[in-house]
Amino acid sequence: MINTSANLLGVPMKKKNNVRERIIKILRKHPEGLTTVEIADKIGMSRHAVTKYVYQLLGEGSILQREVGTAKLCYLKGKKYGKK
């Protein structure tokens, strides 16, 4: 029997969606963009865990990323560089 309420890693789908929603909510408040480390600090998760969700959001086109020096800033699609 397949458990559809969890992904292949055993993470409950509700928790997965909640983290993604929290990342989007934080980026709405910071249209200038945030690094993965800054997002992780605001959520209270490790940088590695947040990176996984950031890649998912990048893949589906919900957020964008740009390089500034050695940093990669994440921001919501349509809010690039603080523009609405």
URGIQUI-V143955 format. One record per pair of residues at least 24 apart in sequence whose ideal C-beta (glycine too) atoms are under 6 Angstrom apart, sorted by the first residue. I is the first residue (numbers start at 1). J is the second residue. D is the distance in whole Angstrom. If there is no record, write none. Layout:
i:j:d
I:J:D
I:J:D
This chain:
i:j:d
19:53:5
20:53:6
23:53:6
27:75:6
27:76:5
31:79:4
31:82:5
32:82:5
33:73:3
33:74:6
33:75:4
34:74:6
35:71:5
